[in-house]
Amino acid sequence: MEDLEYLESYLLTEYNVDVVWGKDEVDAFYYDADTIGINTTRCKELQLFCLLHEAGHAILRRRKEFHIDFPFIEGGGRTQLSRVDTIKEEIEAWSEGKNLACRLGIELNEERWERYWRHQVYKYVRWAVDKEK
């Protein structure tokens, strides 16, 4: 079974999270619907990276201490504290995704993974700074 299919099956079995694939999908974890959207216009490797990251969100948000670790996350970016918690969650979701890949025996190109997640997090850093204006 291909890594993407294996991961999708794992998410459904272990977390009851559905994955929706499509060229118009936004890469996102919709925690209120237990659904992950993955955009299919990119190469399979980047789809895998994004699915692992969104799975990381699913794992983080199921922890009972989530709201203790991210007490300001519900601010929706309206405050400095909620923006910091958003960036913190983004970084930790990438870390959880990598840990999940290791647990499931999914091999990643380490250099591309590291560059990709940092590039994605930088977008959130810019978003947070732009909100300061």
N, C-alpha and C positions, 0 to 999 in steps of 0.2 A: 504494500500500500504506500502510495506517495505521502510525503511528509504533511502536505496540506490536508489531505483526506484523513490521515491518522490523527492530526491535531483537531480537526473538526469533529471527528468521532469521539475523541477524548473529552472535548468540551461538552458535548451533548450528554455523554454517559456520566461524567464526574461532576459537572456543574449545571446540567440542564440548560446550557446556553446554545442557542441556535446560531448558525452562521449564514448570512445572506451575502451572496456573491453577485456582483454586477458592475457593468462599466459606469453606471451612474451612482453607485454606492459611495458613501463617505466612509473612510476607515474610522470606525468608532465602536465603542461599547455602550449600548443603550441599557443601562443597569435597571431601569424601570420595566424593561421588556425582556430582559435576559437574552439579548440578541447582539451579535457583532455583525457589523457591515464591513465588507472588504471590497475595495475597488479592484476590478480585474484588468484595468488598462495597463498596469505595470507588469514587469516580468515576475515569474513565479517566486524568485528569491525575495523580492521586495514584498510580495503578497504574504509570504511566510513570515518575514520580519514583522509586518504590520499585524498579522493574526496573532503572533506570539505576544506582541505588545498589548493588543486589546485583551488577550487572555490574561495578561498581567493585571489589567484593570479589574477583570472579573474576579481574580483571585484576591486582590487587595480589598475589594469592596465587600467580599464575603467574610472577612475577618471581623470578629466581634469588636476588636479594638480599632477598627477603621476610623470611627469618628473621634476617638481619643488621639490617634496619630495625625488626623487631619481635621482639627476642630473648626476650621474656618472654610472648609471646602464648599459649603453650601452658599457662599457669598456670590458665586457666579462671576467672579472677577471684578465685582464692584468695589472691593476694598484691597488695600495692599496685602493684608493677611490672607485673603482668599486667593489672590494671584500667586502668592508664595506657596500656599498649599496646593494649588493647581500644578505649579512647576514641580513641586516635591512629588506629587502623585505621578506625574508624567515620568519622572526619572525612575521612581520605584517600579512603575509598571514595566519599563524596559528591563530593569533588573529581574523582576519576576518572570518576564518572558524568557530571558536567557536561562534562568534557573529551570524553568519548565522544559525548555529544549534539552537541557542536560539530563533531566530526569527521564525524559521520553526517548533519549538516544537520538535526537535530531541534531545532525551536524550542521554547524553554521560556519561560514567564512568569517572568522573573527575580525579581520581588518574591515571588511565591508559592514559587518554588524555594528562595530564600534563607531565608524564614521557616520553610518546612517542614523543611529539613535541620537548621536550628538547634534546632527543637522536638524533632526525633528525637534529636539528639545530647544534648540536655539530659536526656532520659530515662536515657541511659547515665551521665551525670555524677551524677544522683541515685542510680542503682544503685551506682556506685562509692563514693559518700559513705555510703550506707546500709550498705554492707559494713563500714564503719569501726566501726560500733556493736558 
